[in-house]
Amino acid sequence: MTHVAVCVTAPSRAEAEAIGRALVEARLAASVNIVPAVSSFYWWEGALREGDEAMLWAKTRSDLVEPLTAKVKALHSYTCPCVIALPIRGGNPDYLAWIDAETATPPTDADKA
C-alpha cells in the first residue's frame, strides 16, 4: 500500500479545521495537522495576489486521494482549492500501518450503483 501526505490551503484556521475534521471523520485521512498561519503568494485571475491562509496536512493512502479531493472541493470556499498529494517514500512502519488501519476502504463501482 502506498501512502501520501495531502496539502490543502484554506482562507482561515476555522475552515481548515472544519475540512480536516470532516476528512478524519469520513476516514479519508488517518490524521490531519493544521498549520494555522502561512503567508501565500499566487497568481489568480491575471494578478499577483498575497494573503494569509491556514494549511492542513492530511496523511492517507494514495487510493483515497480522489475521494479526499472531492470532499475538500465540496467543503471548501475557494473556487479552485489547493489539494496536492505528495508521496510518502518511507517512515516509521508502525505509523504507516496505523494510517492503513484508520482509513476507510474506498467504495467500489458496485458500491456506487
GROMACS elastic network, one bead per residue, 0.5 to 0.9 nm:
[ bonds ]
;  ai    aj funct       b0    kb
    1    61     6  0.72226   500
    1    62     6  0.79393   500
    1    63     6  0.86446   500
    1   100     6  0.80273   500
    2    60     6  0.88286   500
    2    61     6  0.58518   500
    2    62     6  0.56845   500
    2    63     6  0.79611   500
    2    87     6  0.77028   500
    2    88     6  0.74812   500
    2    89     6  0.82845   500
    2    96     6  0.89375   500
    3    59     6  0.74148   500
    3    60     6  0.57814   500
    3    62     6  0.52684   500
    3    63     6  0.84436   500
    3    86     6  0.86430   500
    3    87     6  0.61881   500
    3    88     6  0.54101   500
    3    89     6  0.78213   500
    3    90     6  0.89059   500
    3    96     6  0.73670   500
    3    99     6  0.80487   500
    3   100     6  0.85235   500
    4    58     6  0.81592   500
    4    59     6  0.60098   500
    4    60     6  0.55607   500
    4    61     6  0.56990   500
    4    62     6  0.56109   500
    4    65     6  0.82149   500
    4    85     6  0.59014   500
    4    86     6  0.53520   500
    4    88     6  0.50190   500
    4    89     6  0.84751   500
    5    57     6  0.62478   500
    5    58     6  0.55258   500
    5    60     6  0.64236   500
    5    61     6  0.83945   500
    5    62     6  0.88171   500
    5    84     6  0.82775   500
    5    85     6  0.56522   500
    5    86     6  0.52839   500
    5    87     6  0.64589   500
    5    88     6  0.65806   500
    6    56     6  0.79300   500
    6    57     6  0.54550   500
    6    59     6  0.63977   500
    6    60     6  0.76099   500
    6    65     6  0.79366   500
    6    83     6  0.66263   500
    6    84     6  0.54651   500
    6    86     6  0.61881   500
    6    87     6  0.87091   500
    7    55     6  0.69408   500
    7    56     6  0.58013   500
    7    58     6  0.66056   500
    7    82     6  0.73937   500
    7    83     6  0.57376   500
    7    84     6  0.53567   500
    7    85     6  0.64220   500
    7    86     6  0.79143   500
    8    16     6  0.80858   500
    8    54     6  0.84723   500
    8    55     6  0.56928   500
    8    56     6  0.52554   500
    8    57     6  0.65763   500
    8    58     6  0.81244   500
    8    72     6  0.83292   500
    8    81     6  0.72997   500
    8    82     6  0.52928   500
    8    84     6  0.68434   500
    9    12     6  0.86703   500
    9    16     6  0.72861   500
    9    38     6  0.89209   500
    9    53     6  0.64403   500
    9    54     6  0.56940   500
    9    56     6  0.62985   500
    9    57     6  0.89557   500
    9    81     6  0.70389   500
    9    82     6  0.57782   500
    9    83     6  0.74999   500
   10    13     6  0.72713   500
   10    14     6  0.87743   500
   10    15     6  0.62776   500
   10    16     6  0.55161   500
   10    19     6  0.89156   500
   10    53     6  0.55802   500
   10    54     6  0.52555   500
   10    55     6  0.62089   500
   10    56     6  0.79885   500
   10    76     6  0.74935   500
   10    77     6  0.79617   500
   10    78     6  0.77713   500
   10    81     6  0.75891   500
   10    82     6  0.81662   500
   11    14     6  0.85631   500
   11    15     6  0.69079   500
   11    16     6  0.77361   500
   11    51     6  0.84158   500
   11    52     6  0.70285   500
   11    54     6  0.62069   500
   11    55     6  0.87876   500
   11    77     6  0.80117   500
   11    78     6  0.81081   500
   12    15     6  0.53401   500
   12    16     6  0.62995   500
   12    17     6  0.86169   500
   12    36     6  0.76732   500
   12    37     6  0.82435   500
   12    52     6  0.78907   500
   12    53     6  0.56031   500
   12    54     6  0.53968   500
   12    55     6  0.86631   500
   13    16     6  0.50341   500
   13    17     6  0.60260   500
   13    18     6  0.85699   500
   13    34     6  0.76173   500
   13    35     6  0.80211   500
   13    36     6  0.53143   500
   13    37     6  0.75440   500
   13    53     6  0.74622   500
   13    54     6  0.52028   500
   13    55     6  0.78995   500
   14    17     6  0.51130   500
   14    18     6  0.62057   500
   14    19     6  0.86826   500
   14    36     6  0.89208   500
   14    54     6  0.86184   500
   15    18     6  0.50633   500
   15    19     6  0.61758   500
   15    20     6  0.84439   500
   15    54     6  0.83206   500
   15    75     6  0.87068   500
   15    76     6  0.75948   500
   15    77     6  0.83044   500
   16    19     6  0.51954   500
   16    20     6  0.59435   500
   16    21     6  0.84738   500
   16    34     6  0.69298   500
   16    35     6  0.88825   500
   16    36     6  0.82602   500
   16    54     6  0.63206   500
   16    55     6  0.67488   500
   16    56     6  0.62850   500
   16    76     6  0.87279   500
   17    21     6  0.59489   500
   17    22     6  0.84562   500
   17    32     6  0.88359   500
   17    33     6  0.88981   500
   17    34     6  0.69650   500
   17    56     6  0.80455   500
   18    21     6  0.52479   500
   18    22     6  0.61935   500
   18    23     6  0.87034   500
   18    75     6  0.84141   500
   19    22     6  0.51277   500
   19    23     6  0.62270   500
   19    24     6  0.87765   500
   19    56     6  0.86957   500
   19    71     6  0.83106   500
   19    72     6  0.65347   500
   19    75     6  0.65753   500
   19    76     6  0.74333   500
   20    23     6  0.51660   500
   20    24     6  0.63511   500
   20    25     6  0.85756   500
   20    29     6  0.84475   500
   20    31     6  0.83194   500
   20    32     6  0.57531   500
   20    33     6  0.78124   500
   20    34     6  0.78622   500
   20    56     6  0.70052   500
   20    57     6  0.84202   500
   20    58     6  0.74671   500
   20    72     6  0.88190   500
   21    24     6  0.52585   500
   21    25     6  0.59881   500
   21    26     6  0.84992   500
   21    32     6  0.77517   500
   22    25     6  0.50616   500
   22    26     6  0.60285   500
   22    27     6  0.84480   500
   22    28     6  0.85471   500
   22    71     6  0.82176   500
   22    72     6  0.87753   500
   22    75     6  0.87933   500
   23    26     6  0.52492   500
   23    27     6  0.61605   500
   23    28     6  0.51699   500
   23    29     6  0.56019   500
   23    30     6  0.83499   500
   23    31     6  0.85479   500
   23    32     6  0.80234   500
   23    58     6  0.81259   500
   23    68     6  0.69224   500
   23    71     6  0.73935   500
   23    72     6  0.79413   500
   24    28     6  0.59528   500
   24    29     6  0.50006   500
   24    30     6  0.59167   500
   24    31     6  0.63423   500
   24    32     6  0.71514   500
   24    58     6  0.85668   500
   24   102     6  0.88674   500
   24   103     6  0.81722   500
   25    28     6  0.76851   500
   25    29     6  0.82620   500
   26    29     6  0.76876   500
   26   103     6  0.83323   500
   26   104     6  0.76879   500
   27    30     6  0.63039   500
   27    31     6  0.89952   500
   27    60     6  0.88767   500
   27   102     6  0.66352   500
   27   104     6  0.51171   500
   27   105     6  0.87045   500
   28    58     6  0.87678   500
   28    59     6  0.88884   500
   28    60     6  0.67665   500
   28    61     6  0.83479   500
   28    64     6  0.62208   500
   28    65     6  0.80695   500
   28    67     6  0.73661   500
   28    68     6  0.56981   500
   28    71     6  0.87984   500
   28   102     6  0.87919   500
   28   103     6  0.57230   500
   28   104     6  0.62512   500
   28   105     6  0.88628   500
   28   106     6  0.85901   500
   29    32     6  0.69405   500
   29    58     6  0.58120   500
   29    59     6  0.55714   500
   29    61     6  0.77524   500
   29    64     6  0.80865   500
   29    68     6  0.77553   500
   29    99     6  0.76735   500
   29   102     6  0.76520   500
   29   103     6  0.58403   500
   29   104     6  0.83067   500
   30    58     6  0.74270   500
   30    59     6  0.59141   500
   30    60     6  0.58832   500
   30    61     6  0.88818   500
   30    98     6  0.77561   500
   30    99     6  0.52431   500
   30   100     6  0.78767   500
   30   101     6  0.82182   500
   30   102     6  0.51736   500
   30   103     6  0.54733   500
   30   104     6  0.89740   500
   31    57     6  0.81136   500
   31    58     6  0.57387   500
   31    59     6  0.54661   500
   31    60     6  0.75539   500
   31    99     6  0.78208   500
   31   102     6  0.86384   500
   32    56     6  0.64379   500
   32    57     6  0.53746   500
   32    59     6  0.64236   500
   33    55     6  0.82597   500
   33    56     6  0.54886   500
   33    57     6  0.51558   500
   33    58     6  0.66001   500
   33    59     6  0.86980   500
   34    37     6  0.89050   500
   34    54     6  0.70740   500
   34    55     6  0.57882   500
   34    57     6  0.65639   500
   34    58     6  0.89237   500
   35    38     6  0.72430   500
   35    54     6  0.57849   500
   35    55     6  0.50366   500
   35    56     6  0.60421   500
   35    57     6  0.81184   500
   36    53     6  0.74880   500
   36    55     6  0.64850   500
   36    56     6  0.82747   500
   37    52     6  0.65331   500
   37    53     6  0.57865   500
   37    55     6  0.72830   500
   38    51     6  0.84446   500
   38    52     6  0.57478   500
   38    53     6  0.53164   500
   38    54     6  0.57866   500
   38    55     6  0.69483   500
   39    50     6  0.72470   500
   39    51     6  0.58677   500
   39    53     6  0.62763   500
   39    54     6  0.85314   500
   40    49     6  0.80885   500
   40    50     6  0.53800   500
   40    51     6  0.53702   500
   40    52     6  0.60981   500
   40    53     6  0.68102   500
   41    48     6  0.71123   500
   41    49     6  0.56692   500
   41    51     6  0.67692   500
   42    47     6  0.82823   500
   42    48     6  0.57359   500
   42    49     6  0.53049   500
   42    50     6  0.63142   500
   42    51     6  0.88060   500
   43    46     6  0.63407   500
   43    47     6  0.54943   500
   43    49     6  0.58749   500
   43    50     6  0.86263   500
   44    47     6  0.54781   500
   44    48     6  0.64805   500
   44    49     6  0.66529   500
   45    48     6  0.84817   500
   59    99     6  0.71025   500
   60    63     6  0.84883   500
   60    64     6  0.68712   500
   60    65     6  0.77039   500
   60    96     6  0.89415   500
   60    99     6  0.61011   500
   60   100     6  0.76454   500
   60   102     6  0.88872   500
   60   103     6  0.69692   500
   61    64     6  0.55278   500
   61    65     6  0.70957   500
   61    99     6  0.72875   500
   61   100     6  0.69840   500
   61   103     6  0.76851   500
   62    65     6  0.54588   500
   62    66     6  0.84364   500
   62    85     6  0.80660   500
   62    87     6  0.78987   500
   63    66     6  0.71666   500
   63    67     6  0.85383   500
   63   105     6  0.88244   500
   63   106     6  0.73417   500
   64    67     6  0.56266   500
   64    68     6  0.59502   500
   64    69     6  0.84819   500
   64   103     6  0.85085   500
   64   104     6  0.82410   500
   64   105     6  0.82064   500
   64   106     6  0.64891   500
   65    68     6  0.50232   500
   65    69     6  0.59196   500
   65    70     6  0.85600   500
   65    84     6  0.89695   500
   65    85     6  0.72128   500
   66    69     6  0.51686   500
   66    70     6  0.62995   500
   66    71     6  0.87567   500
   67    71     6  0.61955   500
   67    72     6  0.86532   500
   67   106     6  0.79060   500
   68    71     6  0.51241   500
   68    72     6  0.62438   500
   68    73     6  0.86699   500
   69    72     6  0.50938   500
   69    73     6  0.61534   500
   69    74     6  0.85976   500
   69    83     6  0.65809   500
   69    84     6  0.87475   500
   70    73     6  0.51444   500
   70    74     6  0.61845   500
   70    75     6  0.87758   500
   71    74     6  0.51069   500
   71    75     6  0.63358   500
   71    76     6  0.85189   500
   72    75     6  0.52555   500
   72    76     6  0.57401   500
   72    81     6  0.79404   500
   72    83     6  0.79021   500
   73    76     6  0.52698   500
   73    77     6  0.81578   500
   73    78     6  0.81232   500
   73    79     6  0.82266   500
   73    80     6  0.78746   500
   73    81     6  0.67834   500
   73    83     6  0.87641   500
   74    77     6  0.85587   500
   76    79     6  0.78880   500
   76    80     6  0.87611   500
   76    81     6  0.68934   500
   77    80     6  0.87648   500
   77    81     6  0.79412   500
   78    81     6  0.52540   500
   78    82     6  0.87222   500
   80    83     6  0.89438   500
   88    91     6  0.75816   500
   90    93     6  0.78914   500
   90    96     6  0.85558   500
   91    94     6  0.86157   500
   91    95     6  0.75526   500
   91    96     6  0.71982   500
   92    95     6  0.52427   500
   92    96     6  0.63596   500
   92    97     6  0.87049   500
   93    96     6  0.50698   500
   93    97     6  0.61067   500
   93    98     6  0.85247   500
   94    97     6  0.51158   500
   94    98     6  0.61825   500
   94    99     6  0.88065   500
   95    99     6  0.63612   500
   95   100     6  0.88014   500
   96    99     6  0.50893   500
   96   100     6  0.65382   500
   96   101     6  0.88205   500
   97   100     6  0.50637   500
   97   101     6  0.62737   500
   97   102     6  0.87443   500
   98   102     6  0.60905   500
   98   103     6  0.86273   500
   99   102     6  0.53122   500
   99   103     6  0.62121   500
  100   103     6  0.56722   500
  100   104     6  0.81830   500
  101   104     6  0.80610   500
  103   106     6  0.89386   500
  104   107     6  0.87556   500
  105   108     6  0.88126   500
  107   110     6  0.78732   500
  107   111     6  0.56388   500
  107   112     6  0.68306   500
  108   111     6  0.51124   500
  108   112     6  0.65721   500
  109   112     6  0.51232   500
  109   113     6  0.65822   500
  110   113     6  0.53917   500
